[in-house]
Amino acid sequence: MKAKNEQMHRGLTKTDKKNLRNQCKMGMSLSLLVFVFVTIIGVMIYELAIDSDPNGLNIKMAVLIAIGALVVSVLLNLLISHKYYLDLQFNEKVQVIKTLMSKSNTDVYNASAPRSGMSKAYNEKFEFVVDDTKFDVDKELFERCAEGDQLIFNYAPKSEFLLSIEKSEKRIKAKVNLL
């Protein structure tokens, strides 16, 4: 995103907000898994190694371990997702105009299930190459663009998350100096 190209700022669309919220959900899911595993492992270690009463579970200590695991998982969630939350809060995206260098269409073959009657199943993969970086795009955008076209890359400014790629309607003309 740190391109020297022209940058414009726009508001987030509903789709952009949904994509950023999905990134936050992944951080929340990871934090939930950490909470569950840290609580279970912490209580097991306490009961097996530290607790001198083998007859029962020390509920007070289990609650303290669970509270500590909750604090750790909340901090982990904030560490993972804070940039996405900031992007949602500021409701802004950066648009960077770049030139399409090349594009490619490849077939990705998948193994078919035995005795399914299907021959080899495949999916089409559409890629753009911009600034020596490959980007996966949908079929519609792939068919609308040609090499040398101007593309608009929409980024979230804080997380630098790529929200979308769209074709620029303006054709930027190269400056020609005549002698």
C-alpha positions in Angstrom: 0.0 0.0 0.0 2.9 2.3 0.5 2.9 3.2 -3.2 4.0 6.5 -4.5 0.9 6.6 -6.8 -2.0 8.9 -6.4 -4.1 8.1 -3.3 -7.7 9.1 -2.7 -9.7 8.7 0.5 -13.3 7.4 0.4 -15.9 6.1 2.9 -16.3 2.3 3.5 -19.1 0.5 1.7 -21.3 -2.1 3.4 -19.2 -4.9 1.7 -15.9 -3.3 3.0 -17.4 -3.1 6.6 -18.5 -6.8 6.3 -14.9 -7.8 5.2 -13.4 -6.0 8.1 -15.9 -7.5 10.6 -15.0 -10.9 9.2 -11.4 -10.3 10.0 -12.4 -9.3 13.6 -14.4 -12.5 13.9 -11.3 -14.6 13.1 -9.5 -12.8 16.0 -12.5 -13.5 18.3 -12.5 -17.2 17.3 -8.8 -17.6 18.0 -9.2 -15.8 21.3 -12.1 -18.1 22.3 -10.1 -21.2 21.5 -7.2 -19.8 23.6 -9.6 -19.2 26.5 -11.0 -22.7 26.5 -7.6 -24.4 26.1 -5.8 -22.2 28.7 -8.6 -22.7 31.2 -8.7 -26.5 30.8 -4.9 -26.9 30.8 -4.5 -24.5 33.7 -7.0 -26.3 35.9 -5.5 -29.7 35.0 -2.0 -28.6 35.9 -3.2 -27.0 39.1 -5.2 -30.1 40.1 -2.5 -32.6 39.1 0.7 -30.8 40.2 -0.2 -28.3 42.9 -3.5 -29.2 44.7 -2.8 -31.4 47.7 -6.5 -32.5 48.0 -7.0 -35.3 45.5 -10.7 -35.8 46.4 -12.2 -32.8 44.8 -11.9 -29.8 42.5 -10.9 -26.5 44.1 -13.6 -24.3 42.6 -12.1 -21.0 43.8 -8.8 -21.7 42.1 -10.6 -22.9 38.9 -12.5 -19.7 38.7 -9.3 -17.6 39.2 -7.6 -19.6 36.4 -10.6 -19.0 34.2 -10.6 -15.3 34.9 -6.8 -15.1 34.1 -7.5 -17.0 30.9 -10.3 -14.6 30.0 -8.0 -11.6 30.5 -5.3 -13.2 28.3 -7.8 -14.0 25.6 -9.3 -10.5 25.6 -5.8 -9.0 25.3 -5.0 -11.4 22.5 -8.2 -10.4 20.6 -7.3 -6.7 21.0 -3.8 -7.4 19.8 -5.0 -9.3 16.7 -8.0 -7.1 15.8 -7.3 -3.6 17.0 -6.3 -2.3 13.6 -9.5 -3.7 12.0 -11.6 -2.1 14.8 -9.8 1.3 14.1 -10.6 1.0 10.4 -14.3 0.4 11.2 -14.3 3.3 13.6 -12.7 5.8 11.2 -14.9 4.5 8.3 -12.4 5.3 5.6 -10.5 3.5 2.8 -7.6 4.5 0.7 -7.8 4.1 -3.1 -4.5 3.6 -4.9 -4.4 3.5 -8.7 -2.0 0.9 -10.2 -1.4 -0.5 -13.7 -2.2 -4.1 -14.6 1.1 -5.6 -15.8 -0.3 -9.0 -16.8 -3.1 -11.5 -16.2 -3.3 -15.3 -16.2 -6.1 -17.9 -16.2 -5.2 -21.3 -14.8 -7.2 -24.5 -14.1 -6.7 -26.0 -10.7 -7.5 -29.7 -10.7 -9.1 -31.4 -7.8 -9.2 -35.1 -7.1 -12.6 -36.6 -7.6 -14.2 -39.0 -5.2 -13.8 -42.7 -6.1 -16.7 -44.2 -7.9 -18.4 -40.8 -8.3 -18.6 -41.1 -12.0 -17.0 -37.7 -12.4 -13.8 -37.2 -14.3 -11.3 -34.7 -13.0 -13.0 -31.7 -11.4 -11.3 -28.4 -11.7 -11.7 -24.7 -10.7 -10.6 -21.8 -12.7 -8.2 -19.4 -11.0 -7.9 -15.8 -12.3 -4.9 -13.8 -11.4 -3.6 -10.2 -12.0 0.0 -9.2 -11.7 0.5 -5.7 -10.4 3.9 -4.4 -9.2 5.3 -8.0 -9.4 2.6 -9.2 -7.0 -0.1 -11.7 -7.9 -3.7 -11.0 -6.9 -6.7 -13.4 -7.2 -9.7 -11.8 -8.8 -13.1 -12.9 -9.9 -14.0 -13.9 -13.4 -16.1 -10.7 -14.1 -13.2 -8.4 -13.3 -10.7 -10.6 -15.2 -12.8 -10.4 -18.4 -13.3 -6.6 -18.2 -9.7 -5.8 -17.8 -6.8 -5.9 -20.3 -3.1 -5.5 -19.7 -2.1 -1.9 -19.3 -5.5 -0.9 -17.7 -5.6 1.2 -14.6 -6.9 -0.6 -11.5 -8.1 0.9 -8.2 -6.9 -0.9 -5.1 -9.1 -0.2 -2.1 -7.2 -0.6 1.2 -8.2 -0.1 4.8 -5.7 2.6 6.1 -4.8 1.3 9.5 -4.6 -2.5 8.9 -3.5 -2.1 5.2 -6.1 -4.9 4.4 -6.9 -5.1 0.7 -10.7 -4.6 0.6 -11.3 -4.8 -3.2 -9.9 -4.3 -6.7 -11.9 -2.5 -9.3 -11.3 -1.2 -12.8 -10.7 2.5 -13.2 -13.1 4.2 -15.5 -10.6 6.9 -16.3 -7.9 6.1 -18.8 -4.6 7.8 -17.6 -2.7 9.0 -20.6 1.1 8.9 -20.7 2.8 12.2 -21.1 4.6 12.5 -24.4 7.2 15.2 -25.0 7.5 16.2 -28.6 10.6 18.0 -29.7 
